């Protein structure tokens, strides 16, 4: 057995308008880790280099909260961390600490879309460097064949690595725009869903490093008649999973309608999301709210599977952008469903 264990501490920086992932490696004696993140030490970093502190008082702390097998290196773990102030309180950039789901009643399924991006030509993979577009979208969704499918080797490698890391990835498919893909992460508990989605993103970025390809999370990577990239948030709680009541589903959908609820959602649903939420390309306009059964042009879709199951199941918020923080998305969904924006 190895005497040493490599720990890749992963955290979110203070980047605006979109936070980036940062990571660094710590080496400890292997016998110190018994299987819990609580076994791992707090670690400091220079917050002035990550937009999280000033140069005169720059120490921030990394608190391990979730551990995954590192599929890239032997005797190594991926350690998702929360960022704390020097006094141990949550840092303002710590979205995970805002989630009110201590009993893990909320389940989330995030559909993470992204685009493989050519760093030399600054276009999606499969788009000619000359600036001419490929044939219009239509044949690329769930496509097969070299003419339409770009990046399958990378998408498959990501899938295998996520499984090796014990991430609950549930599927992968090519998306509507050429060079665009999606994977789905499901977890019980809002914090756990955020942990798994962020580490899946980390693994995807590492795959991009291997191939020299950028993983583009821009919600509208190509202007014009092309779909944008989202991170649809499927969610449920005990009420949605068991009620069997159409009226209860509609009541919860209405919780998302108040102006304060819409503003709170759009604030954390991703930068430049207005370019994607136009009312076209399977979206509702950013300044409107709607819901409907099997309606992919609505803000919130009621899946037909839930209806056919006697109104027992989940809802899908289709507004989050591909670059949204899943912690913050989960946090506002939990608050909204609990009635946080509805006048009592």
C-alpha positions as CSV (number, residue, x, y, z in Angstrom):
1,X,0.0,0.0,0.0
2,X,1.2,3.5,-0.8
3,X,2.6,5.5,2.1
4,X,1.6,8.8,0.6
5,X,-1.7,10.1,-0.8
6,X,-2.1,12.9,-3.4
7,X,-5.1,15.2,-2.8
8,X,-6.3,17.5,-5.6
9,X,-8.1,20.3,-3.7
10,X,-10.7,21.9,-6.0
11,X,-12.5,25.2,-5.3
12,X,-14.4,28.1,-7.0
13,X,-12.6,31.4,-7.3
14,X,-14.0,34.9,-7.1
15,X,-14.2,35.4,-10.9
16,X,-17.0,37.8,-12.2
17,X,-19.3,37.4,-13.8
18,X,-18.5,33.7,-13.9
19,X,-16.5,31.8,-11.3
20,X,-13.7,29.5,-12.4
21,X,-12.4,26.4,-10.9
22,X,-8.9,26.4,-9.3
23,X,-7.0,23.4,-7.9
24,X,-3.7,22.4,-6.3
25,X,-2.2,19.2,-5.0
26,X,-1.5,18.4,-1.3
27,X,0.4,15.2,-0.3
28,X,-0.3,13.5,3.1
29,X,0.5,10.3,4.8
30,X,-2.0,7.7,3.4
31,X,-3.0,6.4,6.8
32,X,-4.4,9.7,7.9
33,X,-7.4,9.3,5.5
34,X,-10.1,7.0,6.9
35,X,-12.8,7.6,4.2
36,X,-14.3,11.0,5.2
37,X,-13.6,14.6,4.1
38,X,-13.4,15.4,7.8
39,X,-10.1,13.4,7.9
40,X,-8.5,15.9,5.5
41,X,-6.9,19.1,6.7
42,X,-7.9,22.7,6.1
43,X,-5.6,24.3,3.6
44,X,-4.9,27.9,2.9
45,X,-4.4,29.7,-0.4
46,X,-3.6,33.2,-1.7
47,X,-7.1,34.8,-2.2
48,X,-5.5,37.9,-3.7
49,X,-4.6,35.8,-6.8
50,X,-8.2,34.4,-7.2
51,X,-10.2,37.6,-6.7
52,X,-11.2,36.5,-3.2
53,X,-9.0,38.7,-0.9
54,X,-6.8,41.8,-0.9
55,X,-3.0,41.6,-0.9
56,X,-2.8,43.0,2.6
57,X,-4.8,40.1,4.1
58,X,-4.9,37.4,1.5
59,X,-5.3,34.1,3.3
60,X,-8.4,32.1,2.5
61,X,-9.2,28.5,3.7
62,X,-10.2,25.4,1.8
63,X,-12.5,23.1,3.7
64,X,-12.9,19.6,2.2
65,X,-16.5,18.7,1.8
66,X,-16.7,15.8,-0.7
67,X,-14.1,13.3,-1.9
68,X,-14.0,11.4,-5.2
69,X,-11.5,8.9,-6.6
70,X,-9.0,10.6,-8.9
71,X,-9.4,8.8,-12.3
72,X,-6.2,10.5,-13.7
73,X,-3.6,9.6,-11.1
74,X,-2.7,6.6,-8.9
75,X,-3.0,7.0,-5.1
76,X,-4.9,10.2,-5.5
77,X,-8.2,11.8,-4.6
78,X,-10.3,14.7,-6.0
79,X,-11.4,16.8,-3.0
80,X,-14.2,19.4,-3.6
81,X,-13.8,22.2,-1.1
82,X,-15.7,25.2,0.2
83,X,-13.9,28.5,0.6
84,X,-13.8,30.0,4.1
85,X,-12.6,33.3,5.4
86,X,-9.6,33.2,7.7
87,X,-12.0,33.2,10.7
88,X,-13.7,30.0,9.4
89,X,-16.9,31.7,8.2
90,X,-18.2,31.0,4.6
91,X,-16.6,33.3,2.1
92,X,-19.0,35.4,0.0
93,X,-18.1,33.3,-3.1
94,X,-19.2,30.1,-1.3
95,X,-22.5,29.2,-3.0
96,X,-22.6,25.8,-1.4
97,X,-23.0,27.3,2.1
98,X,-26.2,29.0,1.0
99,X,-28.1,25.8,0.3
100,X,-31.0,25.0,2.8
101,X,-31.4,21.3,2.3
102,X,-29.9,19.6,5.4
103,X,-32.3,16.6,5.2
104,X,-31.4,16.0,1.5
105,X,-35.1,16.0,0.6
106,X,-34.4,17.7,-2.7
107,X,-33.1,15.6,-5.6
108,X,-31.5,17.3,-8.7
109,X,-30.6,16.2,-12.2
110,X,-28.4,18.7,-14.0
111,X,-28.2,18.5,-17.8
112,X,-24.8,20.1,-18.5
113,X,-24.4,21.3,-22.1
114,X,-21.1,22.5,-23.4
115,X,-19.2,23.1,-26.7
116,X,-15.8,21.8,-27.8
117,X,-13.9,24.9,-28.8
118,X,-11.0,25.1,-31.2
119,X,-8.3,27.2,-29.5
120,X,-6.5,28.1,-32.7
121,X,-9.5,29.2,-34.8
122,X,-11.9,30.3,-32.0
123,X,-14.8,28.3,-33.4
124,X,-16.6,25.2,-32.3
125,X,-15.0,22.0,-33.4
126,X,-16.4,21.1,-36.8
127,X,-16.9,24.7,-37.9
128,X,-14.6,25.8,-40.7
129,X,-11.9,28.3,-39.7
130,X,-12.8,30.5,-42.7
131,X,-15.9,31.7,-40.9
132,X,-18.4,29.8,-43.1
133,X,-20.9,27.9,-41.1
134,X,-21.6,24.2,-41.5
135,X,-25.1,23.2,-42.7
136,X,-27.9,24.4,-40.4
137,X,-28.7,22.6,-37.2
138,X,-30.9,19.6,-37.3
139,X,-28.7,16.6,-38.1
140,X,-26.3,17.0,-35.2
141,X,-28.5,16.2,-32.2
142,X,-27.7,12.6,-31.1
143,X,-25.9,12.2,-34.4
144,X,-23.9,9.3,-35.8
145,X,-21.2,9.5,-38.4
146,X,-18.1,11.7,-39.2
147,X,-20.1,14.3,-41.2
148,X,-22.2,15.3,-38.2
149,X,-20.5,14.1,-35.0
150,X,-17.5,15.9,-33.6
151,X,-15.7,15.1,-30.4
152,X,-17.1,11.7,-29.5
153,X,-13.7,10.4,-28.3
154,X,-13.5,13.2,-25.8
155,X,-17.1,12.8,-24.6
156,X,-16.6,9.1,-24.2
157,X,-13.4,9.6,-22.3
158,X,-15.2,12.0,-19.9
159,X,-18.0,9.5,-19.4
160,X,-15.5,6.7,-18.5
161,X,-13.5,8.9,-16.1
162,X,-16.7,10.1,-14.3
163,X,-17.7,6.5,-13.8
164,X,-14.2,5.7,-12.5
165,X,-14.5,8.6,-10.1
166,X,-17.8,7.3,-8.7
167,X,-19.8,10.3,-10.1
168,X,-23.4,9.4,-10.8
169,X,-23.4,10.4,-14.5
170,X,-26.5,9.1,-16.2
171,X,-26.0,9.8,-19.9
172,X,-24.2,11.6,-22.7
173,X,-25.4,12.8,-26.1
174,X,-24.4,15.1,-28.9
175,X,-26.5,18.2,-28.9
176,X,-28.2,20.4,-31.5
177,X,-25.3,22.5,-32.6
178,X,-22.3,20.9,-34.3
179,X,-19.5,20.4,-31.7
180,X,-22.0,20.8,-28.8
181,X,-22.5,18.0,-26.3
182,X,-24.3,17.2,-23.0
183,X,-24.0,15.0,-20.0
184,X,-26.4,14.4,-17.1
185,X,-25.6,14.2,-13.4
186,X,-28.2,13.0,-10.8
187,X,-27.9,13.1,-7.1
188,X,-30.0,13.1,-3.9
189,X,-29.4,16.2,-1.9
190,X,-28.8,19.7,-3.3
191,X,-25.2,20.0,-2.0
192,X,-24.3,16.5,-3.3
193,X,-25.7,17.4,-6.7
194,X,-23.6,20.5,-6.8
195,X,-20.5,18.6,-5.7
196,X,-20.9,16.0,-8.4
197,X,-21.6,18.5,-11.1
198,X,-18.6,20.6,-10.3
199,X,-16.3,17.7,-10.2
200,X,-17.7,16.4,-13.5
201,X,-16.9,19.8,-14.9
202,X,-13.4,19.5,-13.5
203,X,-12.9,16.1,-15.2
204,X,-14.2,17.6,-18.4
205,X,-11.7,20.4,-18.2
206,X,-8.9,17.9,-17.6
207,X,-10.0,16.0,-20.7
208,X,-9.8,19.2,-22.6
209,X,-6.3,19.7,-21.4
210,X,-5.3,16.3,-22.8
211,X,-6.7,17.1,-26.3
212,X,-5.8,20.9,-26.4
213,X,-9.5,21.8,-26.6
214,X,-11.3,24.4,-24.6
215,X,-14.6,23.4,-22.9
216,X,-16.8,26.4,-23.7
217,X,-19.7,27.0,-21.3
218,X,-20.8,30.2,-23.0
219,X,-24.7,30.1,-23.1
220,X,-24.6,31.4,-26.7
221,X,-21.3,30.4,-28.2
222,X,-22.3,31.1,-31.8
223,X,-24.7,33.9,-32.7
224,X,-27.5,33.3,-35.2
225,X,-29.8,30.4,-35.8
226,X,-28.0,28.0,-33.4
227,X,-29.1,26.7,-30.1
228,X,-27.4,28.0,-27.0
229,X,-26.0,25.9,-24.1
230,X,-28.0,25.4,-20.9
231,X,-27.9,23.5,-17.7
232,X,-31.5,22.4,-17.3
233,X,-32.2,21.8,-13.6
234,X,-34.5,18.8,-13.0
235,X,-35.7,18.8,-9.3
236,X,-38.1,17.2,-6.9
237,X,-38.9,16.9,-3.3
238,X,-41.1,14.5,-1.4
239,X,-44.2,16.5,-2.3
240,X,-43.5,16.3,-6.0
241,X,-42.5,12.7,-5.9
242,X,-45.5,11.5,-4.0
243,X,-48.4,14.0,-4.2
244,X,-50.3,12.6,-7.1
245,X,-52.0,16.0,-7.5
246,X,-52.0,18.1,-10.6
247,X,-52.9,21.2,-8.5
248,X,-49.9,20.7,-6.3
249,X,-47.6,20.7,-9.3
250,X,-49.2,23.9,-10.6
251,X,-49.0,25.5,-7.2
252,X,-45.2,24.9,-7.0
253,X,-44.8,26.2,-10.5
254,X,-46.6,29.4,-9.5
255,X,-44.1,29.8,-6.6
256,X,-41.6,30.7,-9.4
257,X,-43.8,33.4,-10.9
258,X,-43.4,36.4,-8.5
259,X,-41.1,39.1,-9.6
260,X,-38.7,38.5,-6.7
261,X,-38.5,34.8,-7.5
262,X,-37.7,35.5,-11.2
263,X,-35.1,38.1,-10.2
264,X,-33.4,35.8,-7.7
265,X,-33.3,33.0,-10.3
266,X,-32.0,35.0,-13.2
267,X,-29.3,36.6,-11.0
268,X,-27.7,33.2,-10.5
269,X,-28.7,31.3,-13.6
270,X,-25.6,32.3,-15.6
271,X,-23.9,35.3,-17.1
272,X,-25.0,36.5,-20.6
273,X,-28.1,34.3,-20.3
274,X,-30.1,37.0,-22.0
275,X,-28.4,36.0,-25.3
276,X,-29.8,32.5,-24.9
277,X,-33.2,33.1,-23.3
278,X,-34.8,34.8,-26.3
279,X,-38.0,32.8,-26.7
280,X,-36.4,30.9,-29.6
281,X,-34.4,27.8,-29.8
282,X,-36.4,25.9,-27.1
283,X,-36.3,28.7,-24.6
284,X,-38.8,31.1,-23.0
285,X,-37.8,34.8,-23.1
286,X,-35.8,36.0,-20.1
287,X,-38.4,38.6,-19.1
288,X,-41.3,36.2,-19.2
289,X,-42.4,33.2,-17.1
290,X,-44.4,30.2,-18.2
291,X,-44.9,26.5,-17.5
292,X,-46.5,23.7,-19.3
293,X,-46.6,19.9,-19.8
294,X,-43.9,18.7,-22.2
295,X,-43.3,22.4,-23.2
296,X,-39.6,22.9,-24.0
297,X,-40.4,26.5,-24.8
298,X,-41.5,27.2,-21.2
299,X,-39.5,28.5,-18.3
300,X,-40.5,25.3,-16.4
301,X,-41.4,22.1,-18.1
302,X,-43.7,19.6,-16.5
303,X,-42.4,16.3,-17.8
304,X,-44.9,14.0,-19.5
305,X,-43.5,11.1,-17.5
306,X,-44.6,12.8,-14.3
307,X,-48.1,13.3,-15.7
308,X,-48.4,9.7,-16.9
309,X,-47.2,8.5,-13.5
310,X,-50.2,10.1,-11.9
311,X,-48.6,13.5,-11.2
312,X,-45.7,12.0,-9.3
313,X,-42.2,13.0,-10.3
314,X,-40.3,16.2,-10.9
315,X,-40.1,19.5,-12.6
316,X,-37.5,20.9,-15.0
317,X,-36.4,24.5,-14.8
318,X,-35.0,25.2,-18.3
319,X,-33.6,28.7,-17.6
320,X,-30.2,28.0,-16.1
321,X,-27.3,28.6,-18.5
322,X,-24.4,26.2,-19.1
323,X,-22.1,28.5,-17.1
324,X,-24.4,28.7,-14.0
325,X,-23.1,27.6,-10.6
326,X,-25.1,24.4,-9.7
327,X,-24.8,25.3,-6.0
328,X,-26.5,28.6,-6.5
329,X,-29.1,27.2,-8.9
330,X,-30.0,24.5,-6.3
331,X,-30.1,27.1,-3.5
332,X,-32.6,29.3,-5.2
333,X,-34.7,26.4,-6.4
334,X,-34.9,25.0,-2.8
335,X,-35.8,28.5,-1.4
336,X,-38.5,29.0,-4.0
337,X,-40.1,25.6,-3.6
338,X,-40.1,26.1,0.2
339,X,-42.2,29.3,-0.4
340,X,-39.4,31.8,0.1
341,X,-40.7,34.3,-2.5
342,X,-44.4,33.8,-1.9
343,X,-46.3,36.2,0.4
344,X,-47.7,34.3,3.4
